[in-house]
Amino acid sequence: MFKNYLILSILLFSLGLIGAVSRRNIIIIYMSIELMLNAVSIMLVSYSSFYNTNTGVVLSIMVTAIAAAEAALFMALFVTLYRKKKSLDTSLFNSLKDTNATK
């Protein structure tokens, strides 16, 4: 059973990595990162169950808390990008740079 959860988490992480690297829409990238975090959580809980410890469950709760903080940051990024350019394409991030900054 442990092998099945490990294979599932590897597949989910791979799908998330492919989605994060190959897409340009920031919402798709965000969902792919969330998929990778969920895959890590599944792997931590399965390791915890296999070794009869609670460490993996505690780490999984920490990963969930990090994902919640990440969601707040991404939502702020969505709002900022959409207000400035009326699009959520990641190629527009260069236009948000401060041109008056010293190099």
Residue pairs with C-beta under 8 A, 6 or more apart in sequence:
2 46
2 49
2 50
5 42
5 43
5 45
5 46
6 43
6 46
8 39
8 42
9 39
9 40
9 42
9 43
9 46
10 39
11 39
12 35
12 36
12 38
12 39
12 42
13 35
13 36
13 39
13 40
15 32
15 35
16 32
16 33
16 34
16 35
16 36
16 39
17 32
17 36
18 32
19 28
19 29
19 31
19 32
19 35
20 29
20 32
20 33
20 36
23 29
23 32
24 89
24 90
24 91
25 88
25 89
25 90
26 74
26 77
26 78
26 81
26 88
26 89
26 90
27 78
27 88
29 90
30 74
33 70
34 67
34 70
34 71
37 63
37 66
37 67
37 70
40 63
41 60
41 63
41 64
44 56
44 57
44 59
44 60
44 63
45 56
45 57
45 60
46 56
47 56
48 54
48 55
48 56
48 57
48 60
49 56
78 88
80 96
81 87
81 88
81 92
81 93
81 96
82 88
84 92
84 95
84 96
85 92
85 95
